[in-house]
């Protein structure tokens, strides 16, 4: 009987040591005891921006110049449960969005019951305003009835902005910012290398023509 008790006690102690070891390893691996978020997130969560990603953010005008409205239509599939976008479409949980770009914030769809939080924002739906709204409705208008968490990828927002703009709005695209000094220097360096390569090819062609 005593041997059986010792065996059970030994296994219980062994199990406790294993559990403690696994807990310590997982804590160090995932940084669970850290007061701040890990430097690198294990996976991306829609609507959550990775810290530090804004330091080298691509300007919205540049993203718009490179965006594809067809991609925006695909992204808009997340919105169709609440919004229509065709001309004359009915309001749903959210207002019809045909021609929304450039229209007054909380004033586009006549008769729709916009929240007070959105009405208090004021202004019009500019590129920047709509981008901020799509990124995080709660941050843009705290207290808004919009329950969507937001689009975390700037490329997705730019694409859906183009799609919205093509649906009855037609705002002019903002001009992309001039290239930075570093980018200009890189372009000049590439141009110099291309020029040198062309000169070498011309020299080689002249030598071949001369029969040397």
Long-range contacts (C-beta under 8 A, 24 or more apart in sequence): 44-152, 45-152, 46-149, 46-150, 46-151, 46-152, 47-136, 47-149, 47-150, 47-151, 47-152, 48-152, 49-135, 49-152, 57-154, 58-154, 59-176, 59-177, 60-127, 60-128, 60-131, 60-154, 60-158, 60-174, 61-127, 61-173, 61-174, 61-175, 61-176, 61-177, 62-176, 62-177, 63-154, 63-155, 63-157, 63-158, 64-127, 64-158, 64-161, 64-162, 64-173, 64-174, 65-173, 65-176, 66-158, 67-155, 67-158, 67-159, 67-161, 67-162, 68-159, 68-162, 69-159, 69-162, 69-163, 69-166, 71-155, 71-156, 71-159, 72-156, 72-158, 72-159, 72-160, 72-161, 72-162, 72-163, 72-164, 73-163, 75-151, 75-156, 75-159, 75-160, 75-163, 76-160, 76-163, 76-164, 78-148, 79-148, 82-148, 85-164, 85-167, 86-167, 87-168, 94-146, 97-164, 97-167, 98-167, 98-168, 99-167, 99-168, 99-169, 100-125, 100-130, 100-164, 100-167, 100-169, 101-125, 101-127, 101-130, 101-161, 101-164, 101-165, 101-169, 101-171, 102-126, 102-169, 102-171, 103-169, 105-129, 115-141, 115-143, 115-144, 115-145, 115-146, 116-143, 117-141, 117-142, 117-143, 117-144, 117-145, 118-144, 118-145, 118-146, 127-161, 127-171, 127-173, 127-174, 130-161, 130-164, 131-157, 131-158, 131-161, 134-160, 134-161
